[in-house]
Amino acid sequence: MPHVILEGPLDLQQFCATYKPVVKQHDGEILKLLQAYLSTRGDEALIEAIAIQNGYPVRFLVQILSRNNRTTVKLYPGTDPEKTNGVKKIIGIVARQLKACSSGVQYGANNLGEFLLE
């Protein structure tokens, strides 16, 4: 399952409070990050996402879990989309957004190296 772990302190409540939807288009591919939903405890969030490749939309949720100075970005287990490059790119986009909003946060274990560089 595609995932990224971020190491370091991250304020998920602040991230969700300032989050803005994203649409990226390139070579016929459309990647959309829609609404973000924060749990009542403030340590989990879901982001609605759509990856459109070759005219075929894949809808899913990106799950963010933040505990003990470790934040995991992955597919929400309740959705099981095909793990296309578009799906992986969206997880990479979310990880980059989280890293950018918190100084001192670094990439930890992940299986999306090439998708974190874009």
N, C-alpha and C positions, 0 to 999 in steps of 0.2 A: 504494500500500500504506500503510495507517495506521501512523504512527510518531511517536515523540517523541524528541528529542535533549536530554539534560540536560548542561549545561556546569558543570564544576567537579569537585573531587575527591570520589569516592564509593567507599566500601569495600564491594564486592559480597559479600565473604566474611562481613562483619559483618551485612549485610542478610539474607543467607540463613540465618545462624546464629540470628537473632531473628525470622525470618519466621513468620507464623501464617496458616493458611488463612482465607479470607474468604467469607462468603455474604451477598449483598444481595438483598432482594426489594422490588419496587415495581410496583404496577399490573400484576400478572400476569407480570412479568419477573423471572427469577431469574438472578443472576450469581454464579458460583462460581470462586474461585481456590483450587486444591487444593495439591498438593505442589510444592516448589521443588527444583530439582536444580542443583548447582554443578559446573562443569567442574574437572578436576584442576589446571588453571593458575589457577583462581580469578578469571578475567576474563570468563567467560560463564556464564549461568544460563538455565534453562528453567523456566517455571511452567505446570503443567497448568491448563486453564481450560475452563469450560462456560458458555455463554450460552443460556438457555432463554427463548424468546419465542413466544407463542401455542402453547405446548405442544411446540414443536419444539426439541430440544437441538442445539447446535452445539459440537462438541468441538475444541479446538485447543491449541497451545502458544504462550506468549508468550516471546520470546527477548530476553534482556538482554545486550548486548555493552558492556564497559567497557574503554576504552583511552585513554591520553593525556589524562586529565581530561575525557573525553567518554563519555557512556553513551547508547546507543541502545536504545529499547524498541520492539519491533515484533513482527509475526507471524513465527513460525519458518517458514522457506521450505518445510520438509517437510510442513507443514499448509497447506491453502489454503481456509479457510472462506469462506463468503459474508461480505462485510464489512458486517454488520448493525450497527445502533446498539449492540446489546449487546456485540458483539465490540469495537467502538471504545471503549465505556465501560470494558471490562476493561483495555484497554491504558492508558487514562487513569488507572484506579485504580492500576495498577502504577507508572506514572510518578509519581503523587502520593505513593505509599508511599516510593519511592526518594528523592524530593525531601525528604520529611519526615524521613528518617533521616540526612540529611547537611546540615549548615549550610553555606552558601556555594554550594549547587547551585541553578542557575537553569534555567528552560526555555529551550531554544534552538529551532532549527528544528523545526517539527512541522506536521502537517495535521489535528490533533485539538483545536484551540483550544476549542471549545464543550464537549468532553468532559473537559477538564482543570479546568473550573470547578466541577464537581459535588462 
